[in-house]
Amino acid sequence: MTEQVDSNLDSSPKSRPEDAGPFSPLYTRYVLGMVLLTMVFNNIDRTVLSILVEPVKEEFALSDTEMGFLLGPAFAIVYSILVLPIGRYADSIGVRRNIVSASLFLWSLFTCATGFVSSHLQLAVMRMGVGVGEAGATAPSVSMLSDYLPPERRARGMSVISIGAVVGMGIGMVAGGWIYERFGWRGAFIAAGLPGVFLAVVYRLTIREPVRGGSEGRSAIPSGAFLPDLKALLGTRTYLFILGANAFSLFASMGRNLWEPTFLVRTYEMGQFHAGTWYFLTSPVPSMLGIFLGGYFADRFGKRDKRWYLWVPAFGQLVSAPILVCFLLWPASHVIALPSFLAGTAFEVIPVALVFSIVGSVIGGFFTAPFISTIQGVSPLRMRAFAAAVSTLISTLIGLAGGPLVVGAIADSLTAEFAGDALRYALLFPTLMPLISGVVCLLGARYVRDDLLRAEAVGRQA
């Protein structure tokens, strides 16, 4: 499969304003919208199980540790095995648009098939199948968007990757809970998977493959041998610090996000739809604002000092952790009455703890867009998908594979002593991990400017 070049593309930096991309603003917004939708369904299909923990656990007689395996490692292990070779292929001869559309089609089919399983083993196999498909989503998408978006607007534009992730997670919780209460948990999986099959076809037919480096007026050199390329990438200090910070951040977010709906069910005695709705409104929705603001602040302040690309995430991680601890530990009996028109519904009051979740989720989302954008900025043009894939691999193994499993295991170990509050205290462990991420960002900020300049100089010389 060879790379395709659109005839309407003009990659000359003299033919467009400094901060303009190679395609028209309208079409670029369309591409951003399609990538956003792809990431939405990527995370609906990945996380819908988290709102269905209780019914699935009951049907197959599973422990929290076994559910933690299904939420994390069953998906993440296969995903991690494939993400690097797919990223490498996307950087060499692969057409990134085709890789993403094929992956979307595949993981959507496996999600639908999950609705027909009859055993714990079959459920684990379907989760692995979703991991096979989703391994081809993020890294090629990030690489492709880098060639649509100039550096001056890249952090904001890249925010669609993470915004799509949290929107998908939230929709998976709300819609999954609503469908479960009417059609059962199997119906929720079928409904989550079907739309992605049709979106994959539209994506393949309407998205153009951009020239590598076209958004910067740079030339891409062919990728070299695997080990020398990997050595060069891992020799970039900014990249290494982001890998470390992102791993702690994703351990925290995956450990929390995939168990917090169940925490609301158990601690506040909510139904699945009730818990999913409150979770969506108080975690993913404010996180979307935080993701955009993180990209906005990084782009704005980064024009004067490139260290802001890691200072902004550091602020978000260090400030959000204590706020989210308050969310977990605040007494469940403390509630705020909502407007009278909600009286008599499940939403007539809001727990005070969820106010802390809102604030902490906004600030805690600051890290995602600057991390993605900076990784692309310090990476060689023909290694951008690979660089994103390495980051995804590490964050998946530590975050998605480790986070949910560790939380489930801790909850099981605390059940004898804390009974219904075991999950509450188990969630404290991942909630404190962003403090480490923030410190890593502060340590790595000193290298950002030099590494960005070095990568740009290599591209100009090619």
C-alpha positions as CSV (number, residue, x, y, z in Angstrom):
1,M,0.0,0.0,0.0
2,T,1.7,3.3,-1.1
3,E,1.1,6.8,0.3
4,Q,-1.4,8.9,-1.7
5,V,-1.0,12.6,-2.3
6,D,-4.0,14.8,-2.9
7,S,-3.8,17.0,-5.9
8,N,-5.3,20.0,-4.1
9,L,-2.5,20.0,-1.5
10,D,0.0,22.9,-1.6
11,S,2.7,22.3,1.0
12,S,4.8,25.3,0.1
13,P,5.1,27.6,3.1
14,K,5.1,30.7,0.9
15,S,1.7,30.0,-0.5
16,R,-0.2,30.2,2.8
17,P,-0.1,32.2,6.1
18,E,2.3,31.0,8.7
19,D,-0.4,29.4,10.9
20,A,-2.5,28.0,8.1
21,G,-2.7,24.3,7.3
22,P,-2.2,22.7,3.8
23,F,-6.0,22.1,3.3
24,S,-8.9,24.5,3.5
25,P,-10.1,25.5,7.0
26,L,-13.5,23.9,6.2
27,Y,-12.1,20.6,5.2
28,T,-9.6,20.6,8.0
29,R,-12.5,21.1,10.4
30,Y,-14.3,18.1,8.8
31,V,-11.3,15.9,9.2
32,L,-11.0,17.0,12.9
33,G,-14.7,16.1,13.3
34,M,-14.2,12.7,11.7
35,V,-11.2,11.9,13.9
36,L,-13.3,13.1,16.9
37,L,-16.0,10.7,16.0
38,T,-13.5,7.9,15.5
39,M,-12.1,8.5,19.0
40,V,-15.6,8.6,20.4
41,F,-16.5,5.1,19.2
42,N,-13.0,3.9,20.0
43,N,-13.7,4.7,23.7
44,I,-17.4,3.7,23.7
45,D,-16.4,0.2,22.6
46,R,-13.4,0.1,24.9
47,T,-15.1,1.3,28.1
48,V,-18.8,0.4,27.9
49,L,-18.0,-2.7,30.0
50,S,-17.2,-0.4,32.9
51,I,-20.9,0.6,33.5
52,L,-21.9,-3.1,33.0
53,V,-19.6,-4.5,35.7
54,E,-22.3,-5.5,38.1
55,P,-24.6,-7.4,35.7
56,V,-21.7,-9.1,33.9
57,K,-20.0,-10.0,37.2
58,E,-23.3,-11.5,38.5
59,E,-24.0,-13.5,35.3
60,F,-20.6,-15.1,35.1
61,A,-19.9,-15.2,38.9
62,L,-16.7,-13.2,38.8
63,S,-14.6,-11.4,41.4
64,D,-13.5,-7.8,41.2
65,T,-10.0,-9.0,40.3
66,E,-11.4,-11.0,37.3
67,M,-13.5,-8.0,36.3
68,G,-10.4,-5.9,36.5
69,F,-8.7,-8.3,34.1
70,L,-11.5,-7.9,31.6
71,L,-11.5,-4.1,32.0
72,G,-7.8,-3.8,31.5
73,P,-5.3,-6.6,30.6
74,A,-7.7,-8.6,28.4
75,F,-7.8,-5.6,26.1
76,A,-4.5,-4.0,26.7
77,I,-2.1,-7.0,26.2
78,V,-3.2,-7.6,22.6
79,Y,-3.4,-3.9,22.0
80,S,0.2,-3.4,23.2
81,I,1.6,-6.2,21.1
82,L,0.2,-4.7,17.9
83,V,0.4,-0.9,18.4
84,L,4.2,-0.7,17.6
85,P,4.2,-2.6,14.3
86,I,1.1,-0.8,13.2
87,G,2.7,2.6,14.1
88,R,5.9,1.6,12.2
89,Y,3.8,0.6,9.1
90,A,2.0,3.9,9.2
91,D,5.3,5.7,9.2
92,S,6.7,3.8,6.3
93,I,4.5,2.7,3.4
94,G,1.0,2.6,5.1
95,V,-1.8,5.0,4.2
96,R,-2.9,6.3,7.6
97,R,-6.4,6.9,6.5
98,N,-6.8,3.3,5.4
99,I,-5.3,1.9,8.6
100,V,-7.7,3.9,10.8
101,S,-10.8,3.0,8.8
102,A,-10.0,-0.7,8.7
103,S,-9.2,-0.7,12.4
104,L,-12.5,1.1,13.2
105,F,-14.4,-1.5,11.2
106,L,-12.7,-4.4,13.0
107,W,-13.1,-3.3,16.6
108,S,-16.7,-2.4,16.0
109,L,-17.5,-5.9,14.8
110,F,-15.8,-7.4,17.9
111,T,-17.9,-5.1,20.1
112,C,-21.1,-6.3,18.5
113,A,-20.0,-9.9,18.9
114,T,-19.5,-9.4,22.6
115,G,-23.3,-9.3,22.9
116,F,-23.5,-12.9,22.0
117,V,-20.9,-14.5,24.3
118,S,-22.0,-17.3,26.7
119,S,-18.9,-17.7,28.9
120,H,-16.2,-15.7,30.8
121,L,-13.6,-17.1,28.3
122,Q,-15.6,-15.9,25.3
123,L,-16.0,-12.5,26.8
124,A,-12.2,-12.3,27.3
125,V,-11.6,-13.3,23.7
126,M,-14.0,-10.6,22.4
127,R,-12.2,-8.0,24.6
128,M,-8.9,-9.1,23.0
129,G,-10.5,-8.7,19.6
130,V,-11.5,-5.1,20.4
131,G,-7.8,-4.6,21.3
132,V,-6.7,-5.9,18.0
133,G,-8.8,-3.4,16.1
134,E,-8.2,-0.4,18.3
135,A,-4.4,-0.8,18.1
136,G,-4.6,0.9,14.7
137,A,-6.5,4.0,15.8
138,T,-4.6,6.5,17.8
139,A,-1.0,6.5,16.5
140,P,-1.9,6.8,12.7
141,S,-4.6,9.4,13.6
142,V,-2.1,11.5,15.6
143,S,0.5,11.3,12.8
144,M,-2.1,12.3,10.1
145,L,-3.4,15.2,12.1
146,S,0.2,16.5,12.4
147,D,0.2,17.0,8.7
148,Y,-3.1,18.8,8.7
149,L,-2.3,21.2,11.6
150,P,0.6,23.7,11.7
151,P,2.6,23.8,14.9
152,E,1.0,27.0,16.0
153,R,-2.4,25.4,16.3
154,R,-1.4,21.8,16.8
155,A,-2.1,21.4,20.6
156,R,-5.6,22.8,20.3
157,G,-6.3,20.7,17.2
158,M,-4.9,17.6,18.7
159,S,-7.3,18.0,21.6
160,V,-9.9,16.3,19.5
161,I,-8.1,13.0,20.1
162,S,-8.5,13.2,23.9
163,I,-11.9,15.0,23.8
164,G,-13.2,12.2,21.6
165,A,-11.8,9.7,24.2
166,V,-13.7,11.3,27.1
167,V,-16.8,11.9,25.1
168,G,-16.8,8.2,24.1
169,M,-16.2,7.1,27.7
170,G,-19.1,9.3,28.9
171,I,-21.5,8.2,26.2
172,G,-20.6,4.6,26.9
173,M,-21.5,5.1,30.5
174,V,-24.8,7.0,29.9
175,A,-26.1,5.1,26.9
176,G,-24.7,1.8,28.1
177,G,-26.6,2.2,31.4
178,W,-29.8,3.3,29.7
179,I,-29.7,0.5,27.2
180,Y,-28.9,-2.1,29.9
181,E,-31.9,-1.1,31.9
182,R,-34.2,-1.6,28.9
183,F,-32.5,-4.3,26.8
184,G,-29.9,-6.0,29.0
185,W,-26.1,-5.8,28.9
186,R,-25.9,-7.7,25.7
187,G,-28.0,-5.1,23.9
188,A,-25.7,-2.4,25.2
189,F,-22.7,-4.0,23.4
190,I,-24.5,-4.5,20.1
191,A,-25.7,-0.9,20.2
192,A,-22.2,0.3,20.9
193,G,-20.6,-1.5,18.0
194,L,-23.0,-1.1,15.1
195,P,-22.5,2.7,14.4
196,G,-18.7,2.2,14.0
197,V,-19.2,-0.2,11.1
198,F,-20.9,2.5,9.1
199,L,-18.5,5.3,10.2
200,A,-15.6,3.2,9.0
201,V,-16.9,3.2,5.4
202,V,-17.6,7.0,5.5
203,Y,-14.1,7.6,6.9
204,R,-12.4,5.6,4.1
205,L,-14.3,7.3,1.3
206,T,-14.0,11.0,2.5
207,I,-10.7,11.5,4.3
208,R,-7.7,12.5,2.2
209,E,-4.2,11.3,3.0
210,P,-1.9,14.4,3.5
211,V,1.7,14.8,2.5
212,R,4.0,14.2,5.5
213,G,5.4,17.5,6.7
214,G,2.9,19.5,4.5
215,S,1.7,21.6,7.5
216,E,5.2,22.8,8.2
217,G,6.7,23.1,4.7
218,R,9.2,20.3,5.7
219,S,10.4,17.3,3.8
220,A,10.1,13.8,5.2
221,I,13.1,11.4,4.9
222,P,12.5,7.7,4.7
223,S,12.4,5.8,8.0
224,G,15.5,3.8,8.7
225,A,16.2,0.6,10.5
226,F,14.1,-0.1,13.6
227,L,16.8,-0.1,16.3
228,P,18.6,3.1,15.2
229,D,15.3,4.9,14.9
230,L,14.2,3.7,18.3
231,K,17.6,4.8,19.8
232,A,17.3,8.2,18.3
233,L,13.8,8.6,19.6
234,L,14.6,7.5,23.1
235,G,17.6,9.8,23.1
236,T,15.2,12.8,23.0
237,R,15.0,13.9,26.6
238,T,11.6,15.7,26.3
239,Y,10.1,12.5,24.8
240,L,11.4,10.4,27.7
241,F,10.0,12.7,30.4
242,I,6.6,12.8,28.6
243,L,6.6,9.0,28.4
244,G,7.1,8.8,32.2
245,A,4.6,11.5,33.0
246,N,2.0,10.1,30.7
247,A,2.3,6.6,32.1
248,F,1.5,7.8,35.7
249,S,-1.3,10.0,34.3
250,L,-2.9,7.2,32.4
251,F,-2.5,4.7,35.3
252,A,-4.5,7.3,37.3
253,S,-7.2,8.0,34.8
254,M,-7.8,4.4,33.7
255,G,-7.7,3.1,37.2
256,R,-10.2,5.7,38.2
257,N,-12.4,6.1,35.2
258,L,-13.2,2.4,34.6
259,W,-14.1,1.9,38.3
260,E,-15.7,5.2,39.3
261,P,-19.2,4.4,37.8
262,T,-19.2,1.2,39.9
263,F,-18.1,3.3,42.9
264,L,-21.2,5.5,42.4
265,V,-23.4,2.4,42.1
266,R,-22.0,0.8,45.4
267,T,-21.4,3.9,47.5
268,Y,-24.4,6.0,46.5
269,E,-26.8,3.1,45.6
270,M,-27.4,4.4,42.1
271,G,-28.8,2.4,39.2
272,Q,-26.6,2.0,36.1
273,F,-28.2,4.8,34.1
274,H,-28.3,7.1,37.1
275,A,-24.6,6.4,37.9
276,G,-23.6,6.6,34.2
277,T,-25.3,10.0,33.8
278,W,-23.8,11.6,36.9
279,Y,-20.4,10.2,36.0
280,F,-20.7,11.7,32.5
281,L,-21.8,15.1,33.7
282,T,-19.2,15.3,36.4
283,S,-16.1,13.7,34.9
284,P,-16.0,13.3,31.1
285,V,-17.8,16.6,30.3
286,P,-15.6,18.8,32.6
287,S,-12.6,16.8,31.3
288,M,-13.4,17.9,27.8
289,L,-13.2,21.5,28.9
290,G,-9.9,20.8,30.6
291,I,-8.4,19.1,27.6
292,F,-9.2,22.1,25.4
293,L,-8.0,24.6,27.9
294,G,-4.7,22.6,28.4
295,G,-4.1,22.8,24.6
296,Y,-5.1,26.5,24.5
297,F,-2.9,27.5,27.4
298,A,0.0,25.5,26.1
299,D,-0.2,27.0,22.6
300,R,-0.8,30.6,23.9
301,F,2.0,30.6,26.5
302,G,4.2,28.3,24.5
303,K,4.7,31.1,21.9
304,R,6.8,32.9,24.5
305,D,8.4,30.0,26.3
306,K,8.2,26.4,25.1
307,R,8.5,25.1,28.7
308,W,4.8,25.9,29.1
309,Y,4.1,22.7,27.1
310,L,5.1,20.8,30.2
311,W,4.3,23.4,32.8
312,V,0.6,23.4,31.9
313,P,0.3,19.6,32.5
314,A,2.4,19.9,35.7
315,F,0.0,22.5,37.1
316,G,-3.0,20.3,36.2
317,Q,-1.7,17.1,37.7
318,L,-0.4,18.6,40.9
319,V,-3.6,20.6,41.7
320,S,-6.2,18.1,40.6
321,A,-5.0,15.2,42.8
322,P,-6.0,16.6,46.2
323,I,-9.3,17.8,44.8
324,L,-10.2,14.3,43.5
325,V,-9.2,12.8,46.9
326,C,-12.0,15.0,48.3
327,F,-14.3,13.5,45.8
328,L,-13.6,10.0,47.0
329,L,-13.7,10.7,50.7
330,W,-16.5,13.2,51.1
331,P,-19.4,11.8,53.1
332,A,-22.0,10.3,50.9
333,S,-24.8,11.8,53.0
334,H,-23.9,15.3,52.0
335,V,-26.0,16.4,49.1
336,I,-27.2,19.6,47.4
337,A,-30.8,20.0,46.4
338,L,-31.4,20.7,42.7
339,P,-34.2,22.8,41.1
340,S,-37.7,21.8,41.9
341,F,-38.6,20.5,38.5
342,L,-36.3,17.6,39.2
343,A,-38.2,16.7,42.3
344,G,-39.3,13.1,42.4
345,T,-36.6,11.9,40.0
346,A,-33.3,10.2,40.6
347,F,-31.6,13.6,39.9
348,E,-33.3,15.7,42.6
349,V,-30.1,16.0,44.6
350,I,-26.4,16.0,43.7
351,P,-23.8,14.5,46.1
352,V,-21.4,17.2,47.3
353,A,-18.5,14.9,46.3
354,L,-19.4,15.3,42.7
355,V,-18.7,19.0,42.8
356,F,-15.1,18.1,43.6
357,S,-15.2,15.7,40.7
358,I,-16.2,18.5,38.3
359,V,-13.4,20.8,39.4
360,G,-10.8,18.1,39.6
361,S,-11.7,16.8,36.2
362,V,-11.3,20.2,34.5
363,I,-7.9,20.8,35.9
364,G,-6.8,17.2,35.6
365,G,-7.4,17.2,31.8
366,F,-4.8,19.8,31.2
367,F,-2.0,17.3,30.4
368,T,-3.4,15.4,27.4
369,A,-3.2,17.8,24.4
370,P,0.2,19.3,25.3
371,F,1.6,15.8,25.7
372,I,0.3,14.6,22.3
373,S,1.4,17.8,20.5
374,T,4.9,17.9,22.0
375,I,5.6,14.3,21.1
376,Q,4.8,15.1,17.5
377,G,6.9,18.2,17.6
378,V,10.1,16.6,18.9
379,S,9.8,13.5,16.6
380,P,11.2,13.1,13.1
381,L,8.5,13.3,10.4
382,R,8.8,9.7,9.4
383,M,8.6,8.5,13.0
384,R,5.6,10.4,14.3
385,A,3.2,7.5,14.3
386,F,5.9,5.3,15.8
387,A,6.6,7.9,18.5
388,A,2.8,8.0,19.3
389,A,2.7,4.2,19.3
390,V,5.6,3.9,21.8
391,S,3.8,6.4,24.0
392,T,0.5,4.5,23.6
393,L,2.3,1.2,24.3
394,I,3.8,2.3,27.6
395,S,0.7,4.1,28.8
396,T,-1.5,1.2,27.8
397,L,0.6,-1.4,29.6
398,I,1.0,0.7,32.8
399,G,-2.3,2.6,32.6
400,L,-5.0,0.4,31.0
401,A,-3.5,-3.0,31.8
402,G,-2.3,-2.0,35.3
403,G,-4.8,0.6,36.6
404,P,-8.1,-1.4,36.5
405,L,-6.5,-4.6,37.6
406,V,-4.7,-3.1,40.5
407,V,-7.8,-1.2,41.7
408,G,-9.8,-4.4,41.5
409,A,-7.2,-6.4,43.4
410,I,-6.9,-3.8,46.1
411,A,-10.7,-3.6,46.5
412,D,-10.8,-7.4,46.9
413,S,-8.1,-7.3,49.6
414,L,-9.9,-4.5,51.5
415,T,-13.4,-6.1,51.4
416,A,-13.1,-8.0,54.6
417,E,-12.2,-4.9,56.5
418,F,-14.2,-2.1,54.7
419,A,-17.0,-4.0,53.1
420,G,-18.9,-1.6,50.8
421,D,-16.3,1.1,51.1
422,A,-13.5,-1.1,49.9
423,L,-13.6,0.3,46.4
424,R,-13.6,3.9,47.7
425,Y,-10.3,3.3,49.5
426,A,-8.8,1.3,46.6
427,L,-9.4,4.2,44.3
428,L,-7.2,6.4,46.4
429,F,-4.1,4.7,45.0
430,P,-4.5,5.8,41.3
431,T,-5.9,9.1,42.4
432,L,-2.6,10.1,44.0
433,M,-0.4,9.1,41.0
434,P,-0.8,12.4,39.1
435,L,1.4,14.0,41.8
436,I,4.3,11.9,40.4
437,S,3.4,12.9,36.9
438,G,3.4,16.6,37.8
439,V,6.9,16.3,39.3
440,V,8.2,14.5,36.1
441,C,6.8,17.3,34.0
442,L,8.6,20.0,36.0
443,L,11.9,18.1,35.6
444,G,11.5,17.6,31.9
445,A,10.4,21.2,31.0
446,R,14.0,22.5,30.7
447,Y,14.6,20.3,27.6
448,V,11.5,21.2,25.5
449,R,12.9,24.2,23.6
450,D,16.1,22.5,22.5
451,D,14.4,19.3,21.4
452,L,11.8,21.1,19.3
453,L,14.5,23.2,17.6
454,R,16.6,20.1,16.9
455,A,13.7,18.2,15.3
456,E,12.8,21.2,13.2
457,A,16.4,21.6,12.0
458,V,16.5,17.9,10.9
459,G,13.4,18.4,8.9
460,R,14.7,21.6,7.2
461,Q,17.9,19.8,6.2
462,A,16.1,16.8,4.6
